[in-house]
Amino acid sequence: MIVTYNWLKDFVDFEYSPQELCDRLTMAGLEVDSLEEIGGGLDSVVVAKLESVATHPDADRLTVCQVNNGQDIIQVVCGATNHKSGDYVAFAQVGSILPGDFKIKKSKIRGQESQGMLCSEKELGLAAESAGIMILSQDLTLGVPVFEALKLRDFRIEIGLTPNRPDCLSVVGVAREVAALCGKPLKLPAPVICEGAVDIKSQASVLVENSDGCPRYAARMIKGISIAPSPDWLVRRLEAVGVRSINNIVDVTNYVMMELGHPLHAFDYRYLADQRIVVRNASENYKFKTLDDQERTLTSEDLMICDGQKPVALAGIMGGQNSEVQDDTSDILLEAAYFKPTMVRRSSKRHGLHTESSHRFERGADIDMIPVALDRAAALMADLGKGEVLAGIIDNYPEPLKTPVLSLSLQKTIALLDAQVSPDQVAGLLTSIGLAVEKTDNPDLLRVTAPSFRPDLEREVDLIEEVARLFGYDNIPVTMPIGTVDSGLTPAQQRVPSLIQDIFTGKGFSETISYSFVSQELLGRLGLPADDARTRPVKLLNPLSEDQAVMRTSLVPSMLESVARNLSYRNQDLRLFEVRPVFLPVQEEEGRCHEQLTLVAAISGRREPEGWAQNNQPVDFFDAKGIVEDLLDCLGLKHVSYANLATPPYLHPGKSCSIETKEHGLLGFLGEVHPEILHKFDIEQAVYLVEINVENLIEAGDKTKKFTPLSKYPNVIRDTALLLDDSVTAAQVIEIANRSMKKEVEDLTLFDLYTGKGIPAGKKSLAIRVRYRDLEKTLTEDEVVKMHDKLIRSLCHQLGAEIR
């Protein structure tokens, strides 16, 4: 929003300097982006008189002028055609620097000396375009700086407003803030209208069919006007805030919009069929040409201002060419209305049409400003256009909008601001910006009515923010915030993921981080069956791309992509892991998902890094299994079994297994990735994968794990070879042994598997090593024999084993 220093002075009698005003506005929450002096540095551009104007002897389109600057007669060559002898002009003397860093120098033009320049409004920064040099009034004094003589010295202030402050999209809105800051009253315009005898309702009518999109529509009529250029004061004010002058009628609508913040629109009355206005939605695919000479295809969601037969304006955005004010226009129907912000915003975005009008309606115009703006514009039009304002006003406002009434607690205000403010002080600050404040029976509470020009005030905290900025941020003491941070996770939920990261990084793994959004095609590479929940991911409503269209249901595809990418860069010895959530769909609720924390790790390449020993052995299944065992041991998990049953399809069926516990069921899987899956990811070497449900791991972990002191007594080792059926697994042997072991058994290890010569068909030999030790004494031979015999008998009885 651009305002000028002198324009603000029309509404508030403040004494701040321009820079001080900008500083105070910024501290009050209206950040000033720039302060620019209009006419600054142009004192050498003075009022001068053309003593004579002669045609250039060597150029028909140039003139040689003798210019009187009040002290000397100076020759200037000019290319304009709108001047004559005796005219008063703006004369830039040698050494002047005009806007755009254009320096005036002494020169020769076609052989004639030129010592200065006759300036146009454009060259002085007073207008965007100009037809010739600036002709001044002959009442001015020669030699006086032009900006001083014309009283044009001013300061242009550009304010960077946030979207929640539509009330400051006007000079009056900013002036209201200035009045609150300096404690002076705000002087609003009080238009005086001399109405004619004819009533407007006999000449026009208004019908609002969509009252939700247009709660209020008002109109006035001015007849017998004359379209003409606007007076200098109006042109200067509009140009100062970046608005181009068009004619006296259109300029008035723009002037009132910038002054009061409410957009207006002037219709040429003769082009309104049936002399009426109808506010309704457009017909689908209707073609409508707006004032910018663009034909737009409307939809049924566009709110239109129509006459008795056709649309004449896109509501709140731009008028149509079919009712545009023209040079021969004599009768004006002046519109002032309130349009629903969301409806204007959608239409503006749909048609790619953003205007000063839509900018204000999108953020919320002041519905109570309509009659004020309408009267202000009608009075100006009648004055500048020499027309007559018809009696009365059409005001279609069937259900007045209610303004919110909020309660404000003084204690809460003090607590949030950490500043001592009294109820009277708070009431005074809020009243200064136009809020209605009432005291209640409770001395701690104030009842505050938010005015219609402040749609952003919806909650108590909004009022406290107003108190803070008006009280002065620099008056609020500086204190350090006090707060607690609660992760919402149990100690185990915090400890276990961190422990996993420590374990894997300690084993030489690198952690990867992948996107939570993946493509459906990427999940499809895993070869999962159709009934698997992971094939039905939750879809994003507005995906950034097709490659990130769904929520991931598995970390495996992203991990294999990371492996493939590293291999493509010839990084062939890989140890990668990731601990992140996956998002599994909830079958009962469409579009909802359950987050499940998951661990995926991948190893590939050589077991040891390249070095002196040249150990080129590749990693295998047991490297992955060993890492899992170390992890489970650190978490205190016991009695874990590995079974080659029902492994996922992306793992090799003969080189993979599940990870289970009897109490908590399935923890995850490990194994070699299936060759077909590797081919889909363009991977040409074996990859071993670990996939574990971390949430189940947390539940299964031994939460009472304690330190066991080391025994100072010697151990006793017993080795035994057992003859077993081929169907008996090593896991079964360990499980039964664990159930039969006593506290003196320190460790049990399977250290040999043998089949072949000396072993019957369908049989195998498993050798176990048991270490016995007591914490309190040295075990005797008899004690060890008894314990070991009992353990072996249990294995023989339950598994049909024989001692070799």
Secondary structure, 3 states (H helix, E strand, C coil): CEEEHHHHHCCCCCCCCHHHHHHHHHHCCCEEEEEEEECCCCCCEEEEEEEEEEECCCCCCCEEEEEECCCCEEEEEECCCCCCCCCEEEEECCCCEECCCEECCCEEECCEEECCEECCCCCCCCCCCCCCCCEECCCCCCCCEHHHHCCCCEEEEEEECCCCCHHHCCHHHHHHHHHHHHCCCCCCCCCCCCEEEEEHHHCCEEEECCCCCCCEEEEEEEECCCCCCCCHHHHHHHHHCCCCCCCHHHHHHHHHHHHHCCCCEEEEHHHCHHHEEEEEECCCCCEEEECCCCEEECCCCCEEEECCCCEEEECCCEEEHHHCCCCCCCEEEEEEEECCHHHHHHHHHHHCCCCHHHHHHHHCCCHHHHHHHHHHHHHHHHHHHCCEEEECCEEECCCCCCCCEEEEEHHHHHHHHCCCCCHHHHHHHHHCCCCEEEECCCCCEEEEECCCCCCCCCCHHHHHHHHHHHHCHHHCCCCCCCCCCCCCCCHHHHHHHHHHHHHHHHCCCEECCCCCEECHHHHHCCCCCCCCHHHCCCECCCCCCHHHCEECCCCHHHHHHHHHHHHHCCCCCEEEEEEEEEEEECCCCCCCEEEEEEEEEEEECECCCCCCCCCCCECCHHHHHHHHHHHHHHCCCCCEEEECCCCCCCEEEEEEEEEEECCCEEEEEEEEECHHHHHHCCCCCCEEEEEEEHHHHHHHCCCCCCCCCCCCCCCEEEEEEEEEECCCCHHHHHHHHHHHCCCCEEEEEEEEEECCCCCCCCEEEEEEEEEECCCCCCCCHHHHHHHHHHHHHHHHHHHCCEEC
